[in-house]
Structures are given as C-alpha cells and as structure tokens.
Amino acid sequence: MTRRYFLATNGVKLPLKLVSEIAPEALANRNTFIRADYDEAERLLRFEKIVYGDIELTHIYDYDANGALRRAEIVMPDEDPTIVDFLA
C-alpha cells in the first residue's frame, strides 16, 4: 500500500479522481488536504479529507478481480455511511 497526499478531488464519478498531489513535507503548512491509500496496482483504496486535523469525509473502495469498482462506502461524521454496490 502506498500513501499519497492531494489538495482536491475532480469529478463526481466513483472512484473520485484526486488532483494536485503534494509532498508529505508540505502538510505542515496546510489546513486542508486529502490523505489517500493506493494498492500495488495504483487503485485508490481509501481517502480521507482532513480539515483542521479532523476527518471530514472518507471514501473506501473495493474492486473485483478484474479491477472494476465493486463497492464504495462514503462516510461523513455524524451520519450513517452510504454504501454503493456496483453489481455486474
């Protein structure tokens, strides 16, 4: 697993695309950023939008054996998670 950091998302189709990658050293100067985990195939597994040290939004993605998105879980604080299943 590889952890990377970004400034924003792009689009509305899941999995969301993360844009404007930043180096970990730049986090000390940021109030808002996205922390993302990728698998060895460079598929986005999870990201968390961090705002002033708190997690404001989380997306968790699961893929099938062919690499197609199978399931997305969207979590916001104080709300029930939203689960989206992509069935073939």
N, C-alpha and C positions, 0 to 999 in steps of 0.2 A: 504494500500500500504506500502511496505517495501523498504527502500533504502539500497543498499549494494555497496561495492567498490571492484574492482578487478584490476589485473595487465595486463591481456591479454585475448584474445579470442582463441578458439580452433575449428578447422574445418571450413568448408565452407557452410554446410547445415544450412538453416534458421529454427528456430531462432538459432543464434550463441550461442555457449556454452561459458560461462565466467569462467575463471580459475584463481587460485591464489588469493583468497579473502584476503583482508587486512582490518584492523580495521580503522574506521574513524580517530582515533588519528594519524595514520601513514601517512595521506595525507600531512601533513606539510613538510614532507621530500621527497615528490615525485614530479617530474616534469610532469610525465605522469601516468594517471590512468583511469579507467573506472568507471563511476557512473551509477548504474543500479537500476531500479524500478521494483519490483515484485508485483503481486497481491496476494490475500489471498490464492490462490491455488498454489503459488510458480511458476507461469508462468512469464517469462520475458516479461514485457510490453514495456520497453524503456531502451536504454542505450546510453550514450554519452562518447566518448573517449575525454578526456581532455588532452591537451598538452600545457604546459606553460600557463595555465589559459584560453586557448581558446578551444572551442568545434571544434574538427577536423572531427568528424564523429558521426552521430546519426542514430540509428535504432529504429523504432516504430513498435510494433507488435500488431495484433488484432486476437483474437481467436473466434471460433464458440462456440456454447453452449456445445459441447462435448469436448472442449479443444484442438481441432486441429487448427493449424495455418491457418488463413483465409486470412490475408493480411500483407505485410511487406512494410514499407516505409523506404528507405535509403536516408539519406541527408548528403551531403558534402558541405562545404562552397563554395559559388560562382558557384554552379552547380544546375541544376534542380533536384528535388527529383526523385528517381527511385521507382516506385510502382510495387510490385509483388503481384498479386492476385492468391490465391490458390483455384480454384473452384473445387468442387466435381464432 
